[in-house]
Amino acid sequence: MYIVELFFKLKEDIKAGKFKKKPQLKTDDIEKCSHLFVPIDSTGRILACSKCGQIYKLKKGEVNPFS
């Protein structure tokens, strides 16, 4: 019975619009961001801004500030 109640509650939440996507940042907002890059993989070669989500991949020979 509990599973059926959860299903109906989820259906009501979807109709009410509780699961809408967040709007993505425009390119103007990304350009104005004061980036704070943090590593997102175990190698530290891929960095992402913690504020706007911009991805930056370190090129070969480029110094990684986190290593």
C-alpha positions in Angstrom: 0.0 0.0 0.0 2.8 2.4 0.9 4.3 2.1 -2.7 0.9 3.1 -4.2 0.7 6.1 -1.9 4.2 7.2 -2.9 3.3 6.9 -6.6 0.3 9.1 -6.2 2.2 11.7 -4.2 4.9 11.8 -6.9 2.3 12.2 -9.6 0.8 15.2 -7.7 4.2 16.7 -7.3 4.9 16.4 -11.0 1.6 18.1 -11.8 2.3 20.9 -9.4 5.6 21.6 -11.1 8.0 20.8 -8.3 10.5 19.1 -10.6 11.3 21.9 -13.1 14.8 22.4 -14.5 16.9 25.2 -13.3 17.6 27.9 -15.9 21.0 27.7 -17.5 23.4 30.6 -17.3 23.7 32.8 -20.3 27.1 33.4 -21.9 27.1 37.0 -20.6 26.7 35.7 -17.0 29.6 33.3 -17.5 31.9 36.1 -18.8 31.1 38.3 -15.8 31.7 35.5 -13.3 34.8 35.8 -11.0 35.8 32.2 -11.6 36.9 29.9 -8.8 38.1 26.7 -10.5 38.3 23.5 -8.5 39.4 20.0 -9.8 36.5 17.6 -10.6 38.4 14.4 -11.4 41.0 12.4 -9.6 43.8 13.4 -11.9 43.2 17.1 -11.4 43.4 17.7 -15.2 39.7 18.9 -15.6 38.7 22.0 -13.6 35.2 23.5 -13.2 34.1 26.8 -11.8 32.2 26.4 -8.5 30.1 29.4 -9.2 28.9 29.1 -12.9 30.0 25.6 -13.9 32.3 26.5 -16.7 34.7 23.6 -17.6 38.4 24.1 -18.2 40.7 21.2 -19.3 44.4 21.7 -18.6 46.5 21.4 -21.7 49.7 19.3 -22.0 52.5 21.0 -20.2 50.3 23.4 -18.4 50.9 23.7 -14.6 48.2 22.4 -12.4 47.9 24.7 -9.3 46.4 21.9 -7.2 49.2 19.4 -7.5 
